[in-house]
Amino acid sequence: MAISVAQADRLAYFPPPEDNATNGQDYLIFLIGGNPGLISYYEPFLETLHALLCSSSAAETARFYVYGRSLAGFENSRLANGEESPGPLGLPDQIQNTEDLIYNEITLYRKANSFEKPPPKVILIGHSVGAYILLEMIRRHRKRIEDFDDEDFDLIGGILLFPTIVNIAKSPLGLFASTFLRIPRIAQIVGAFARFWTNLIPTAVLYHIIKLIMRFPEHAARTTVRFVRSPMGVRQGLHLAKDEMDMITEDKWNEEVWGAATAPGTNLQDTANSNLVFYWGQGDQWVANTTRDDLIAARGHRTRKGSVVHIAKDWKPTMYVDEDKIPHAFCIKHSETMAEWVSQRVVEIIAVHKVESST
């Protein structure tokens, strides 16, 4: 039986102790969530993903560790580096804190496992603004390789779900949010209002109100109660959203991040450049269809959900567009469907990496 750790701001799923792939390759899979950044929204998704990976054909020679952490400021004020946050954090601080969290998890893994084992391979998953942070992780990772001619870990792929990575303010909801969030001190005002009124309502009553009105399943209703009643949660979410409107504009990454072939002289083990996979929404209210289609035309090649993908044949990322009417916030009611799709992409990335590493 697989082992799991569920904390307020951290979810972790480990391979079963009796796993017979002890001499095989370990894969560390990190989810970077969206806004609001409470990781418990993703609990059914991560639990299902881990179970599917552990029962997949790849598990014969691999062990899977699946992690997720809340974005900073939503659950508590302590950052990954041990310091206290001085207030709500913007997008640059979230990027830095996420990088620190990933390094912390890798350090914990190394302490718990024999150094005689092969170094772990890392795959990142990003949802919504988490996809933007994912691309920044790849950019920073590649820069570190170029600067120091060495890898701190082997990043082999990225899976971007409903990504808000360019021109979010031009989306249907972005047009409203970008105007609303320019009201002076609006994040502080709405945050205080939400905390005051929701704390007047008994927890059980608030839970049932949210579950009934929003038609949320239990995990999402419980998480939302914590979110709206937390000291900084709503304010943090709105503060981060304003940064998203201001900063997520034009495509800012070069071709090496998007997937151009590894440049001569760089570490060839770093293959995240050739293994990016996107899942775009159809009618996503946070991504304009024209924005999505322009980016696919410029940066990727489009494929159908049920088709077989050979990622290594083209350096451009593979981009799927939803055909199942799955909403942007898939983690509320569509966790199992997306976990199945993501597990298939993880297995594909592993297979491609093995081929690339052997050539």
Buried (B, 14 or more C-beta within 10 A) or exposed (E): EBEBEEEEBBBBBBBEEEBEBEEBBBBBBBBBBBBBBBBBBBBBBBBBBBBBBBEBEBBEEBBBBBBBBBBBBBBBBEBBEEEEBEEBBBBEBBBBBBBBBBBBBBEEBBEEBEEEBEBBBBBBBBBBBBBBBBBBBBBBBBEBBBEEEEBEBBBBBBBBBBBBBBBBBBBBBBBEBBEBBEEEEBBBEBBEEBBEEBEEBEEEEBBEBBBEEEEBEEBBBBBBBBBBBBEBBBBBBBBBBBBBBBBBEEBBBEEBBBBEEBEEEBBEBBBBBBBBBBBBBEEBBBBBBEBBEBBBEEBBBBBEEEEEBEBBEEBBBBBBBBEEEBBBBBBBBBBBBBBEBBBBBBBBBBBBBBEBEEE
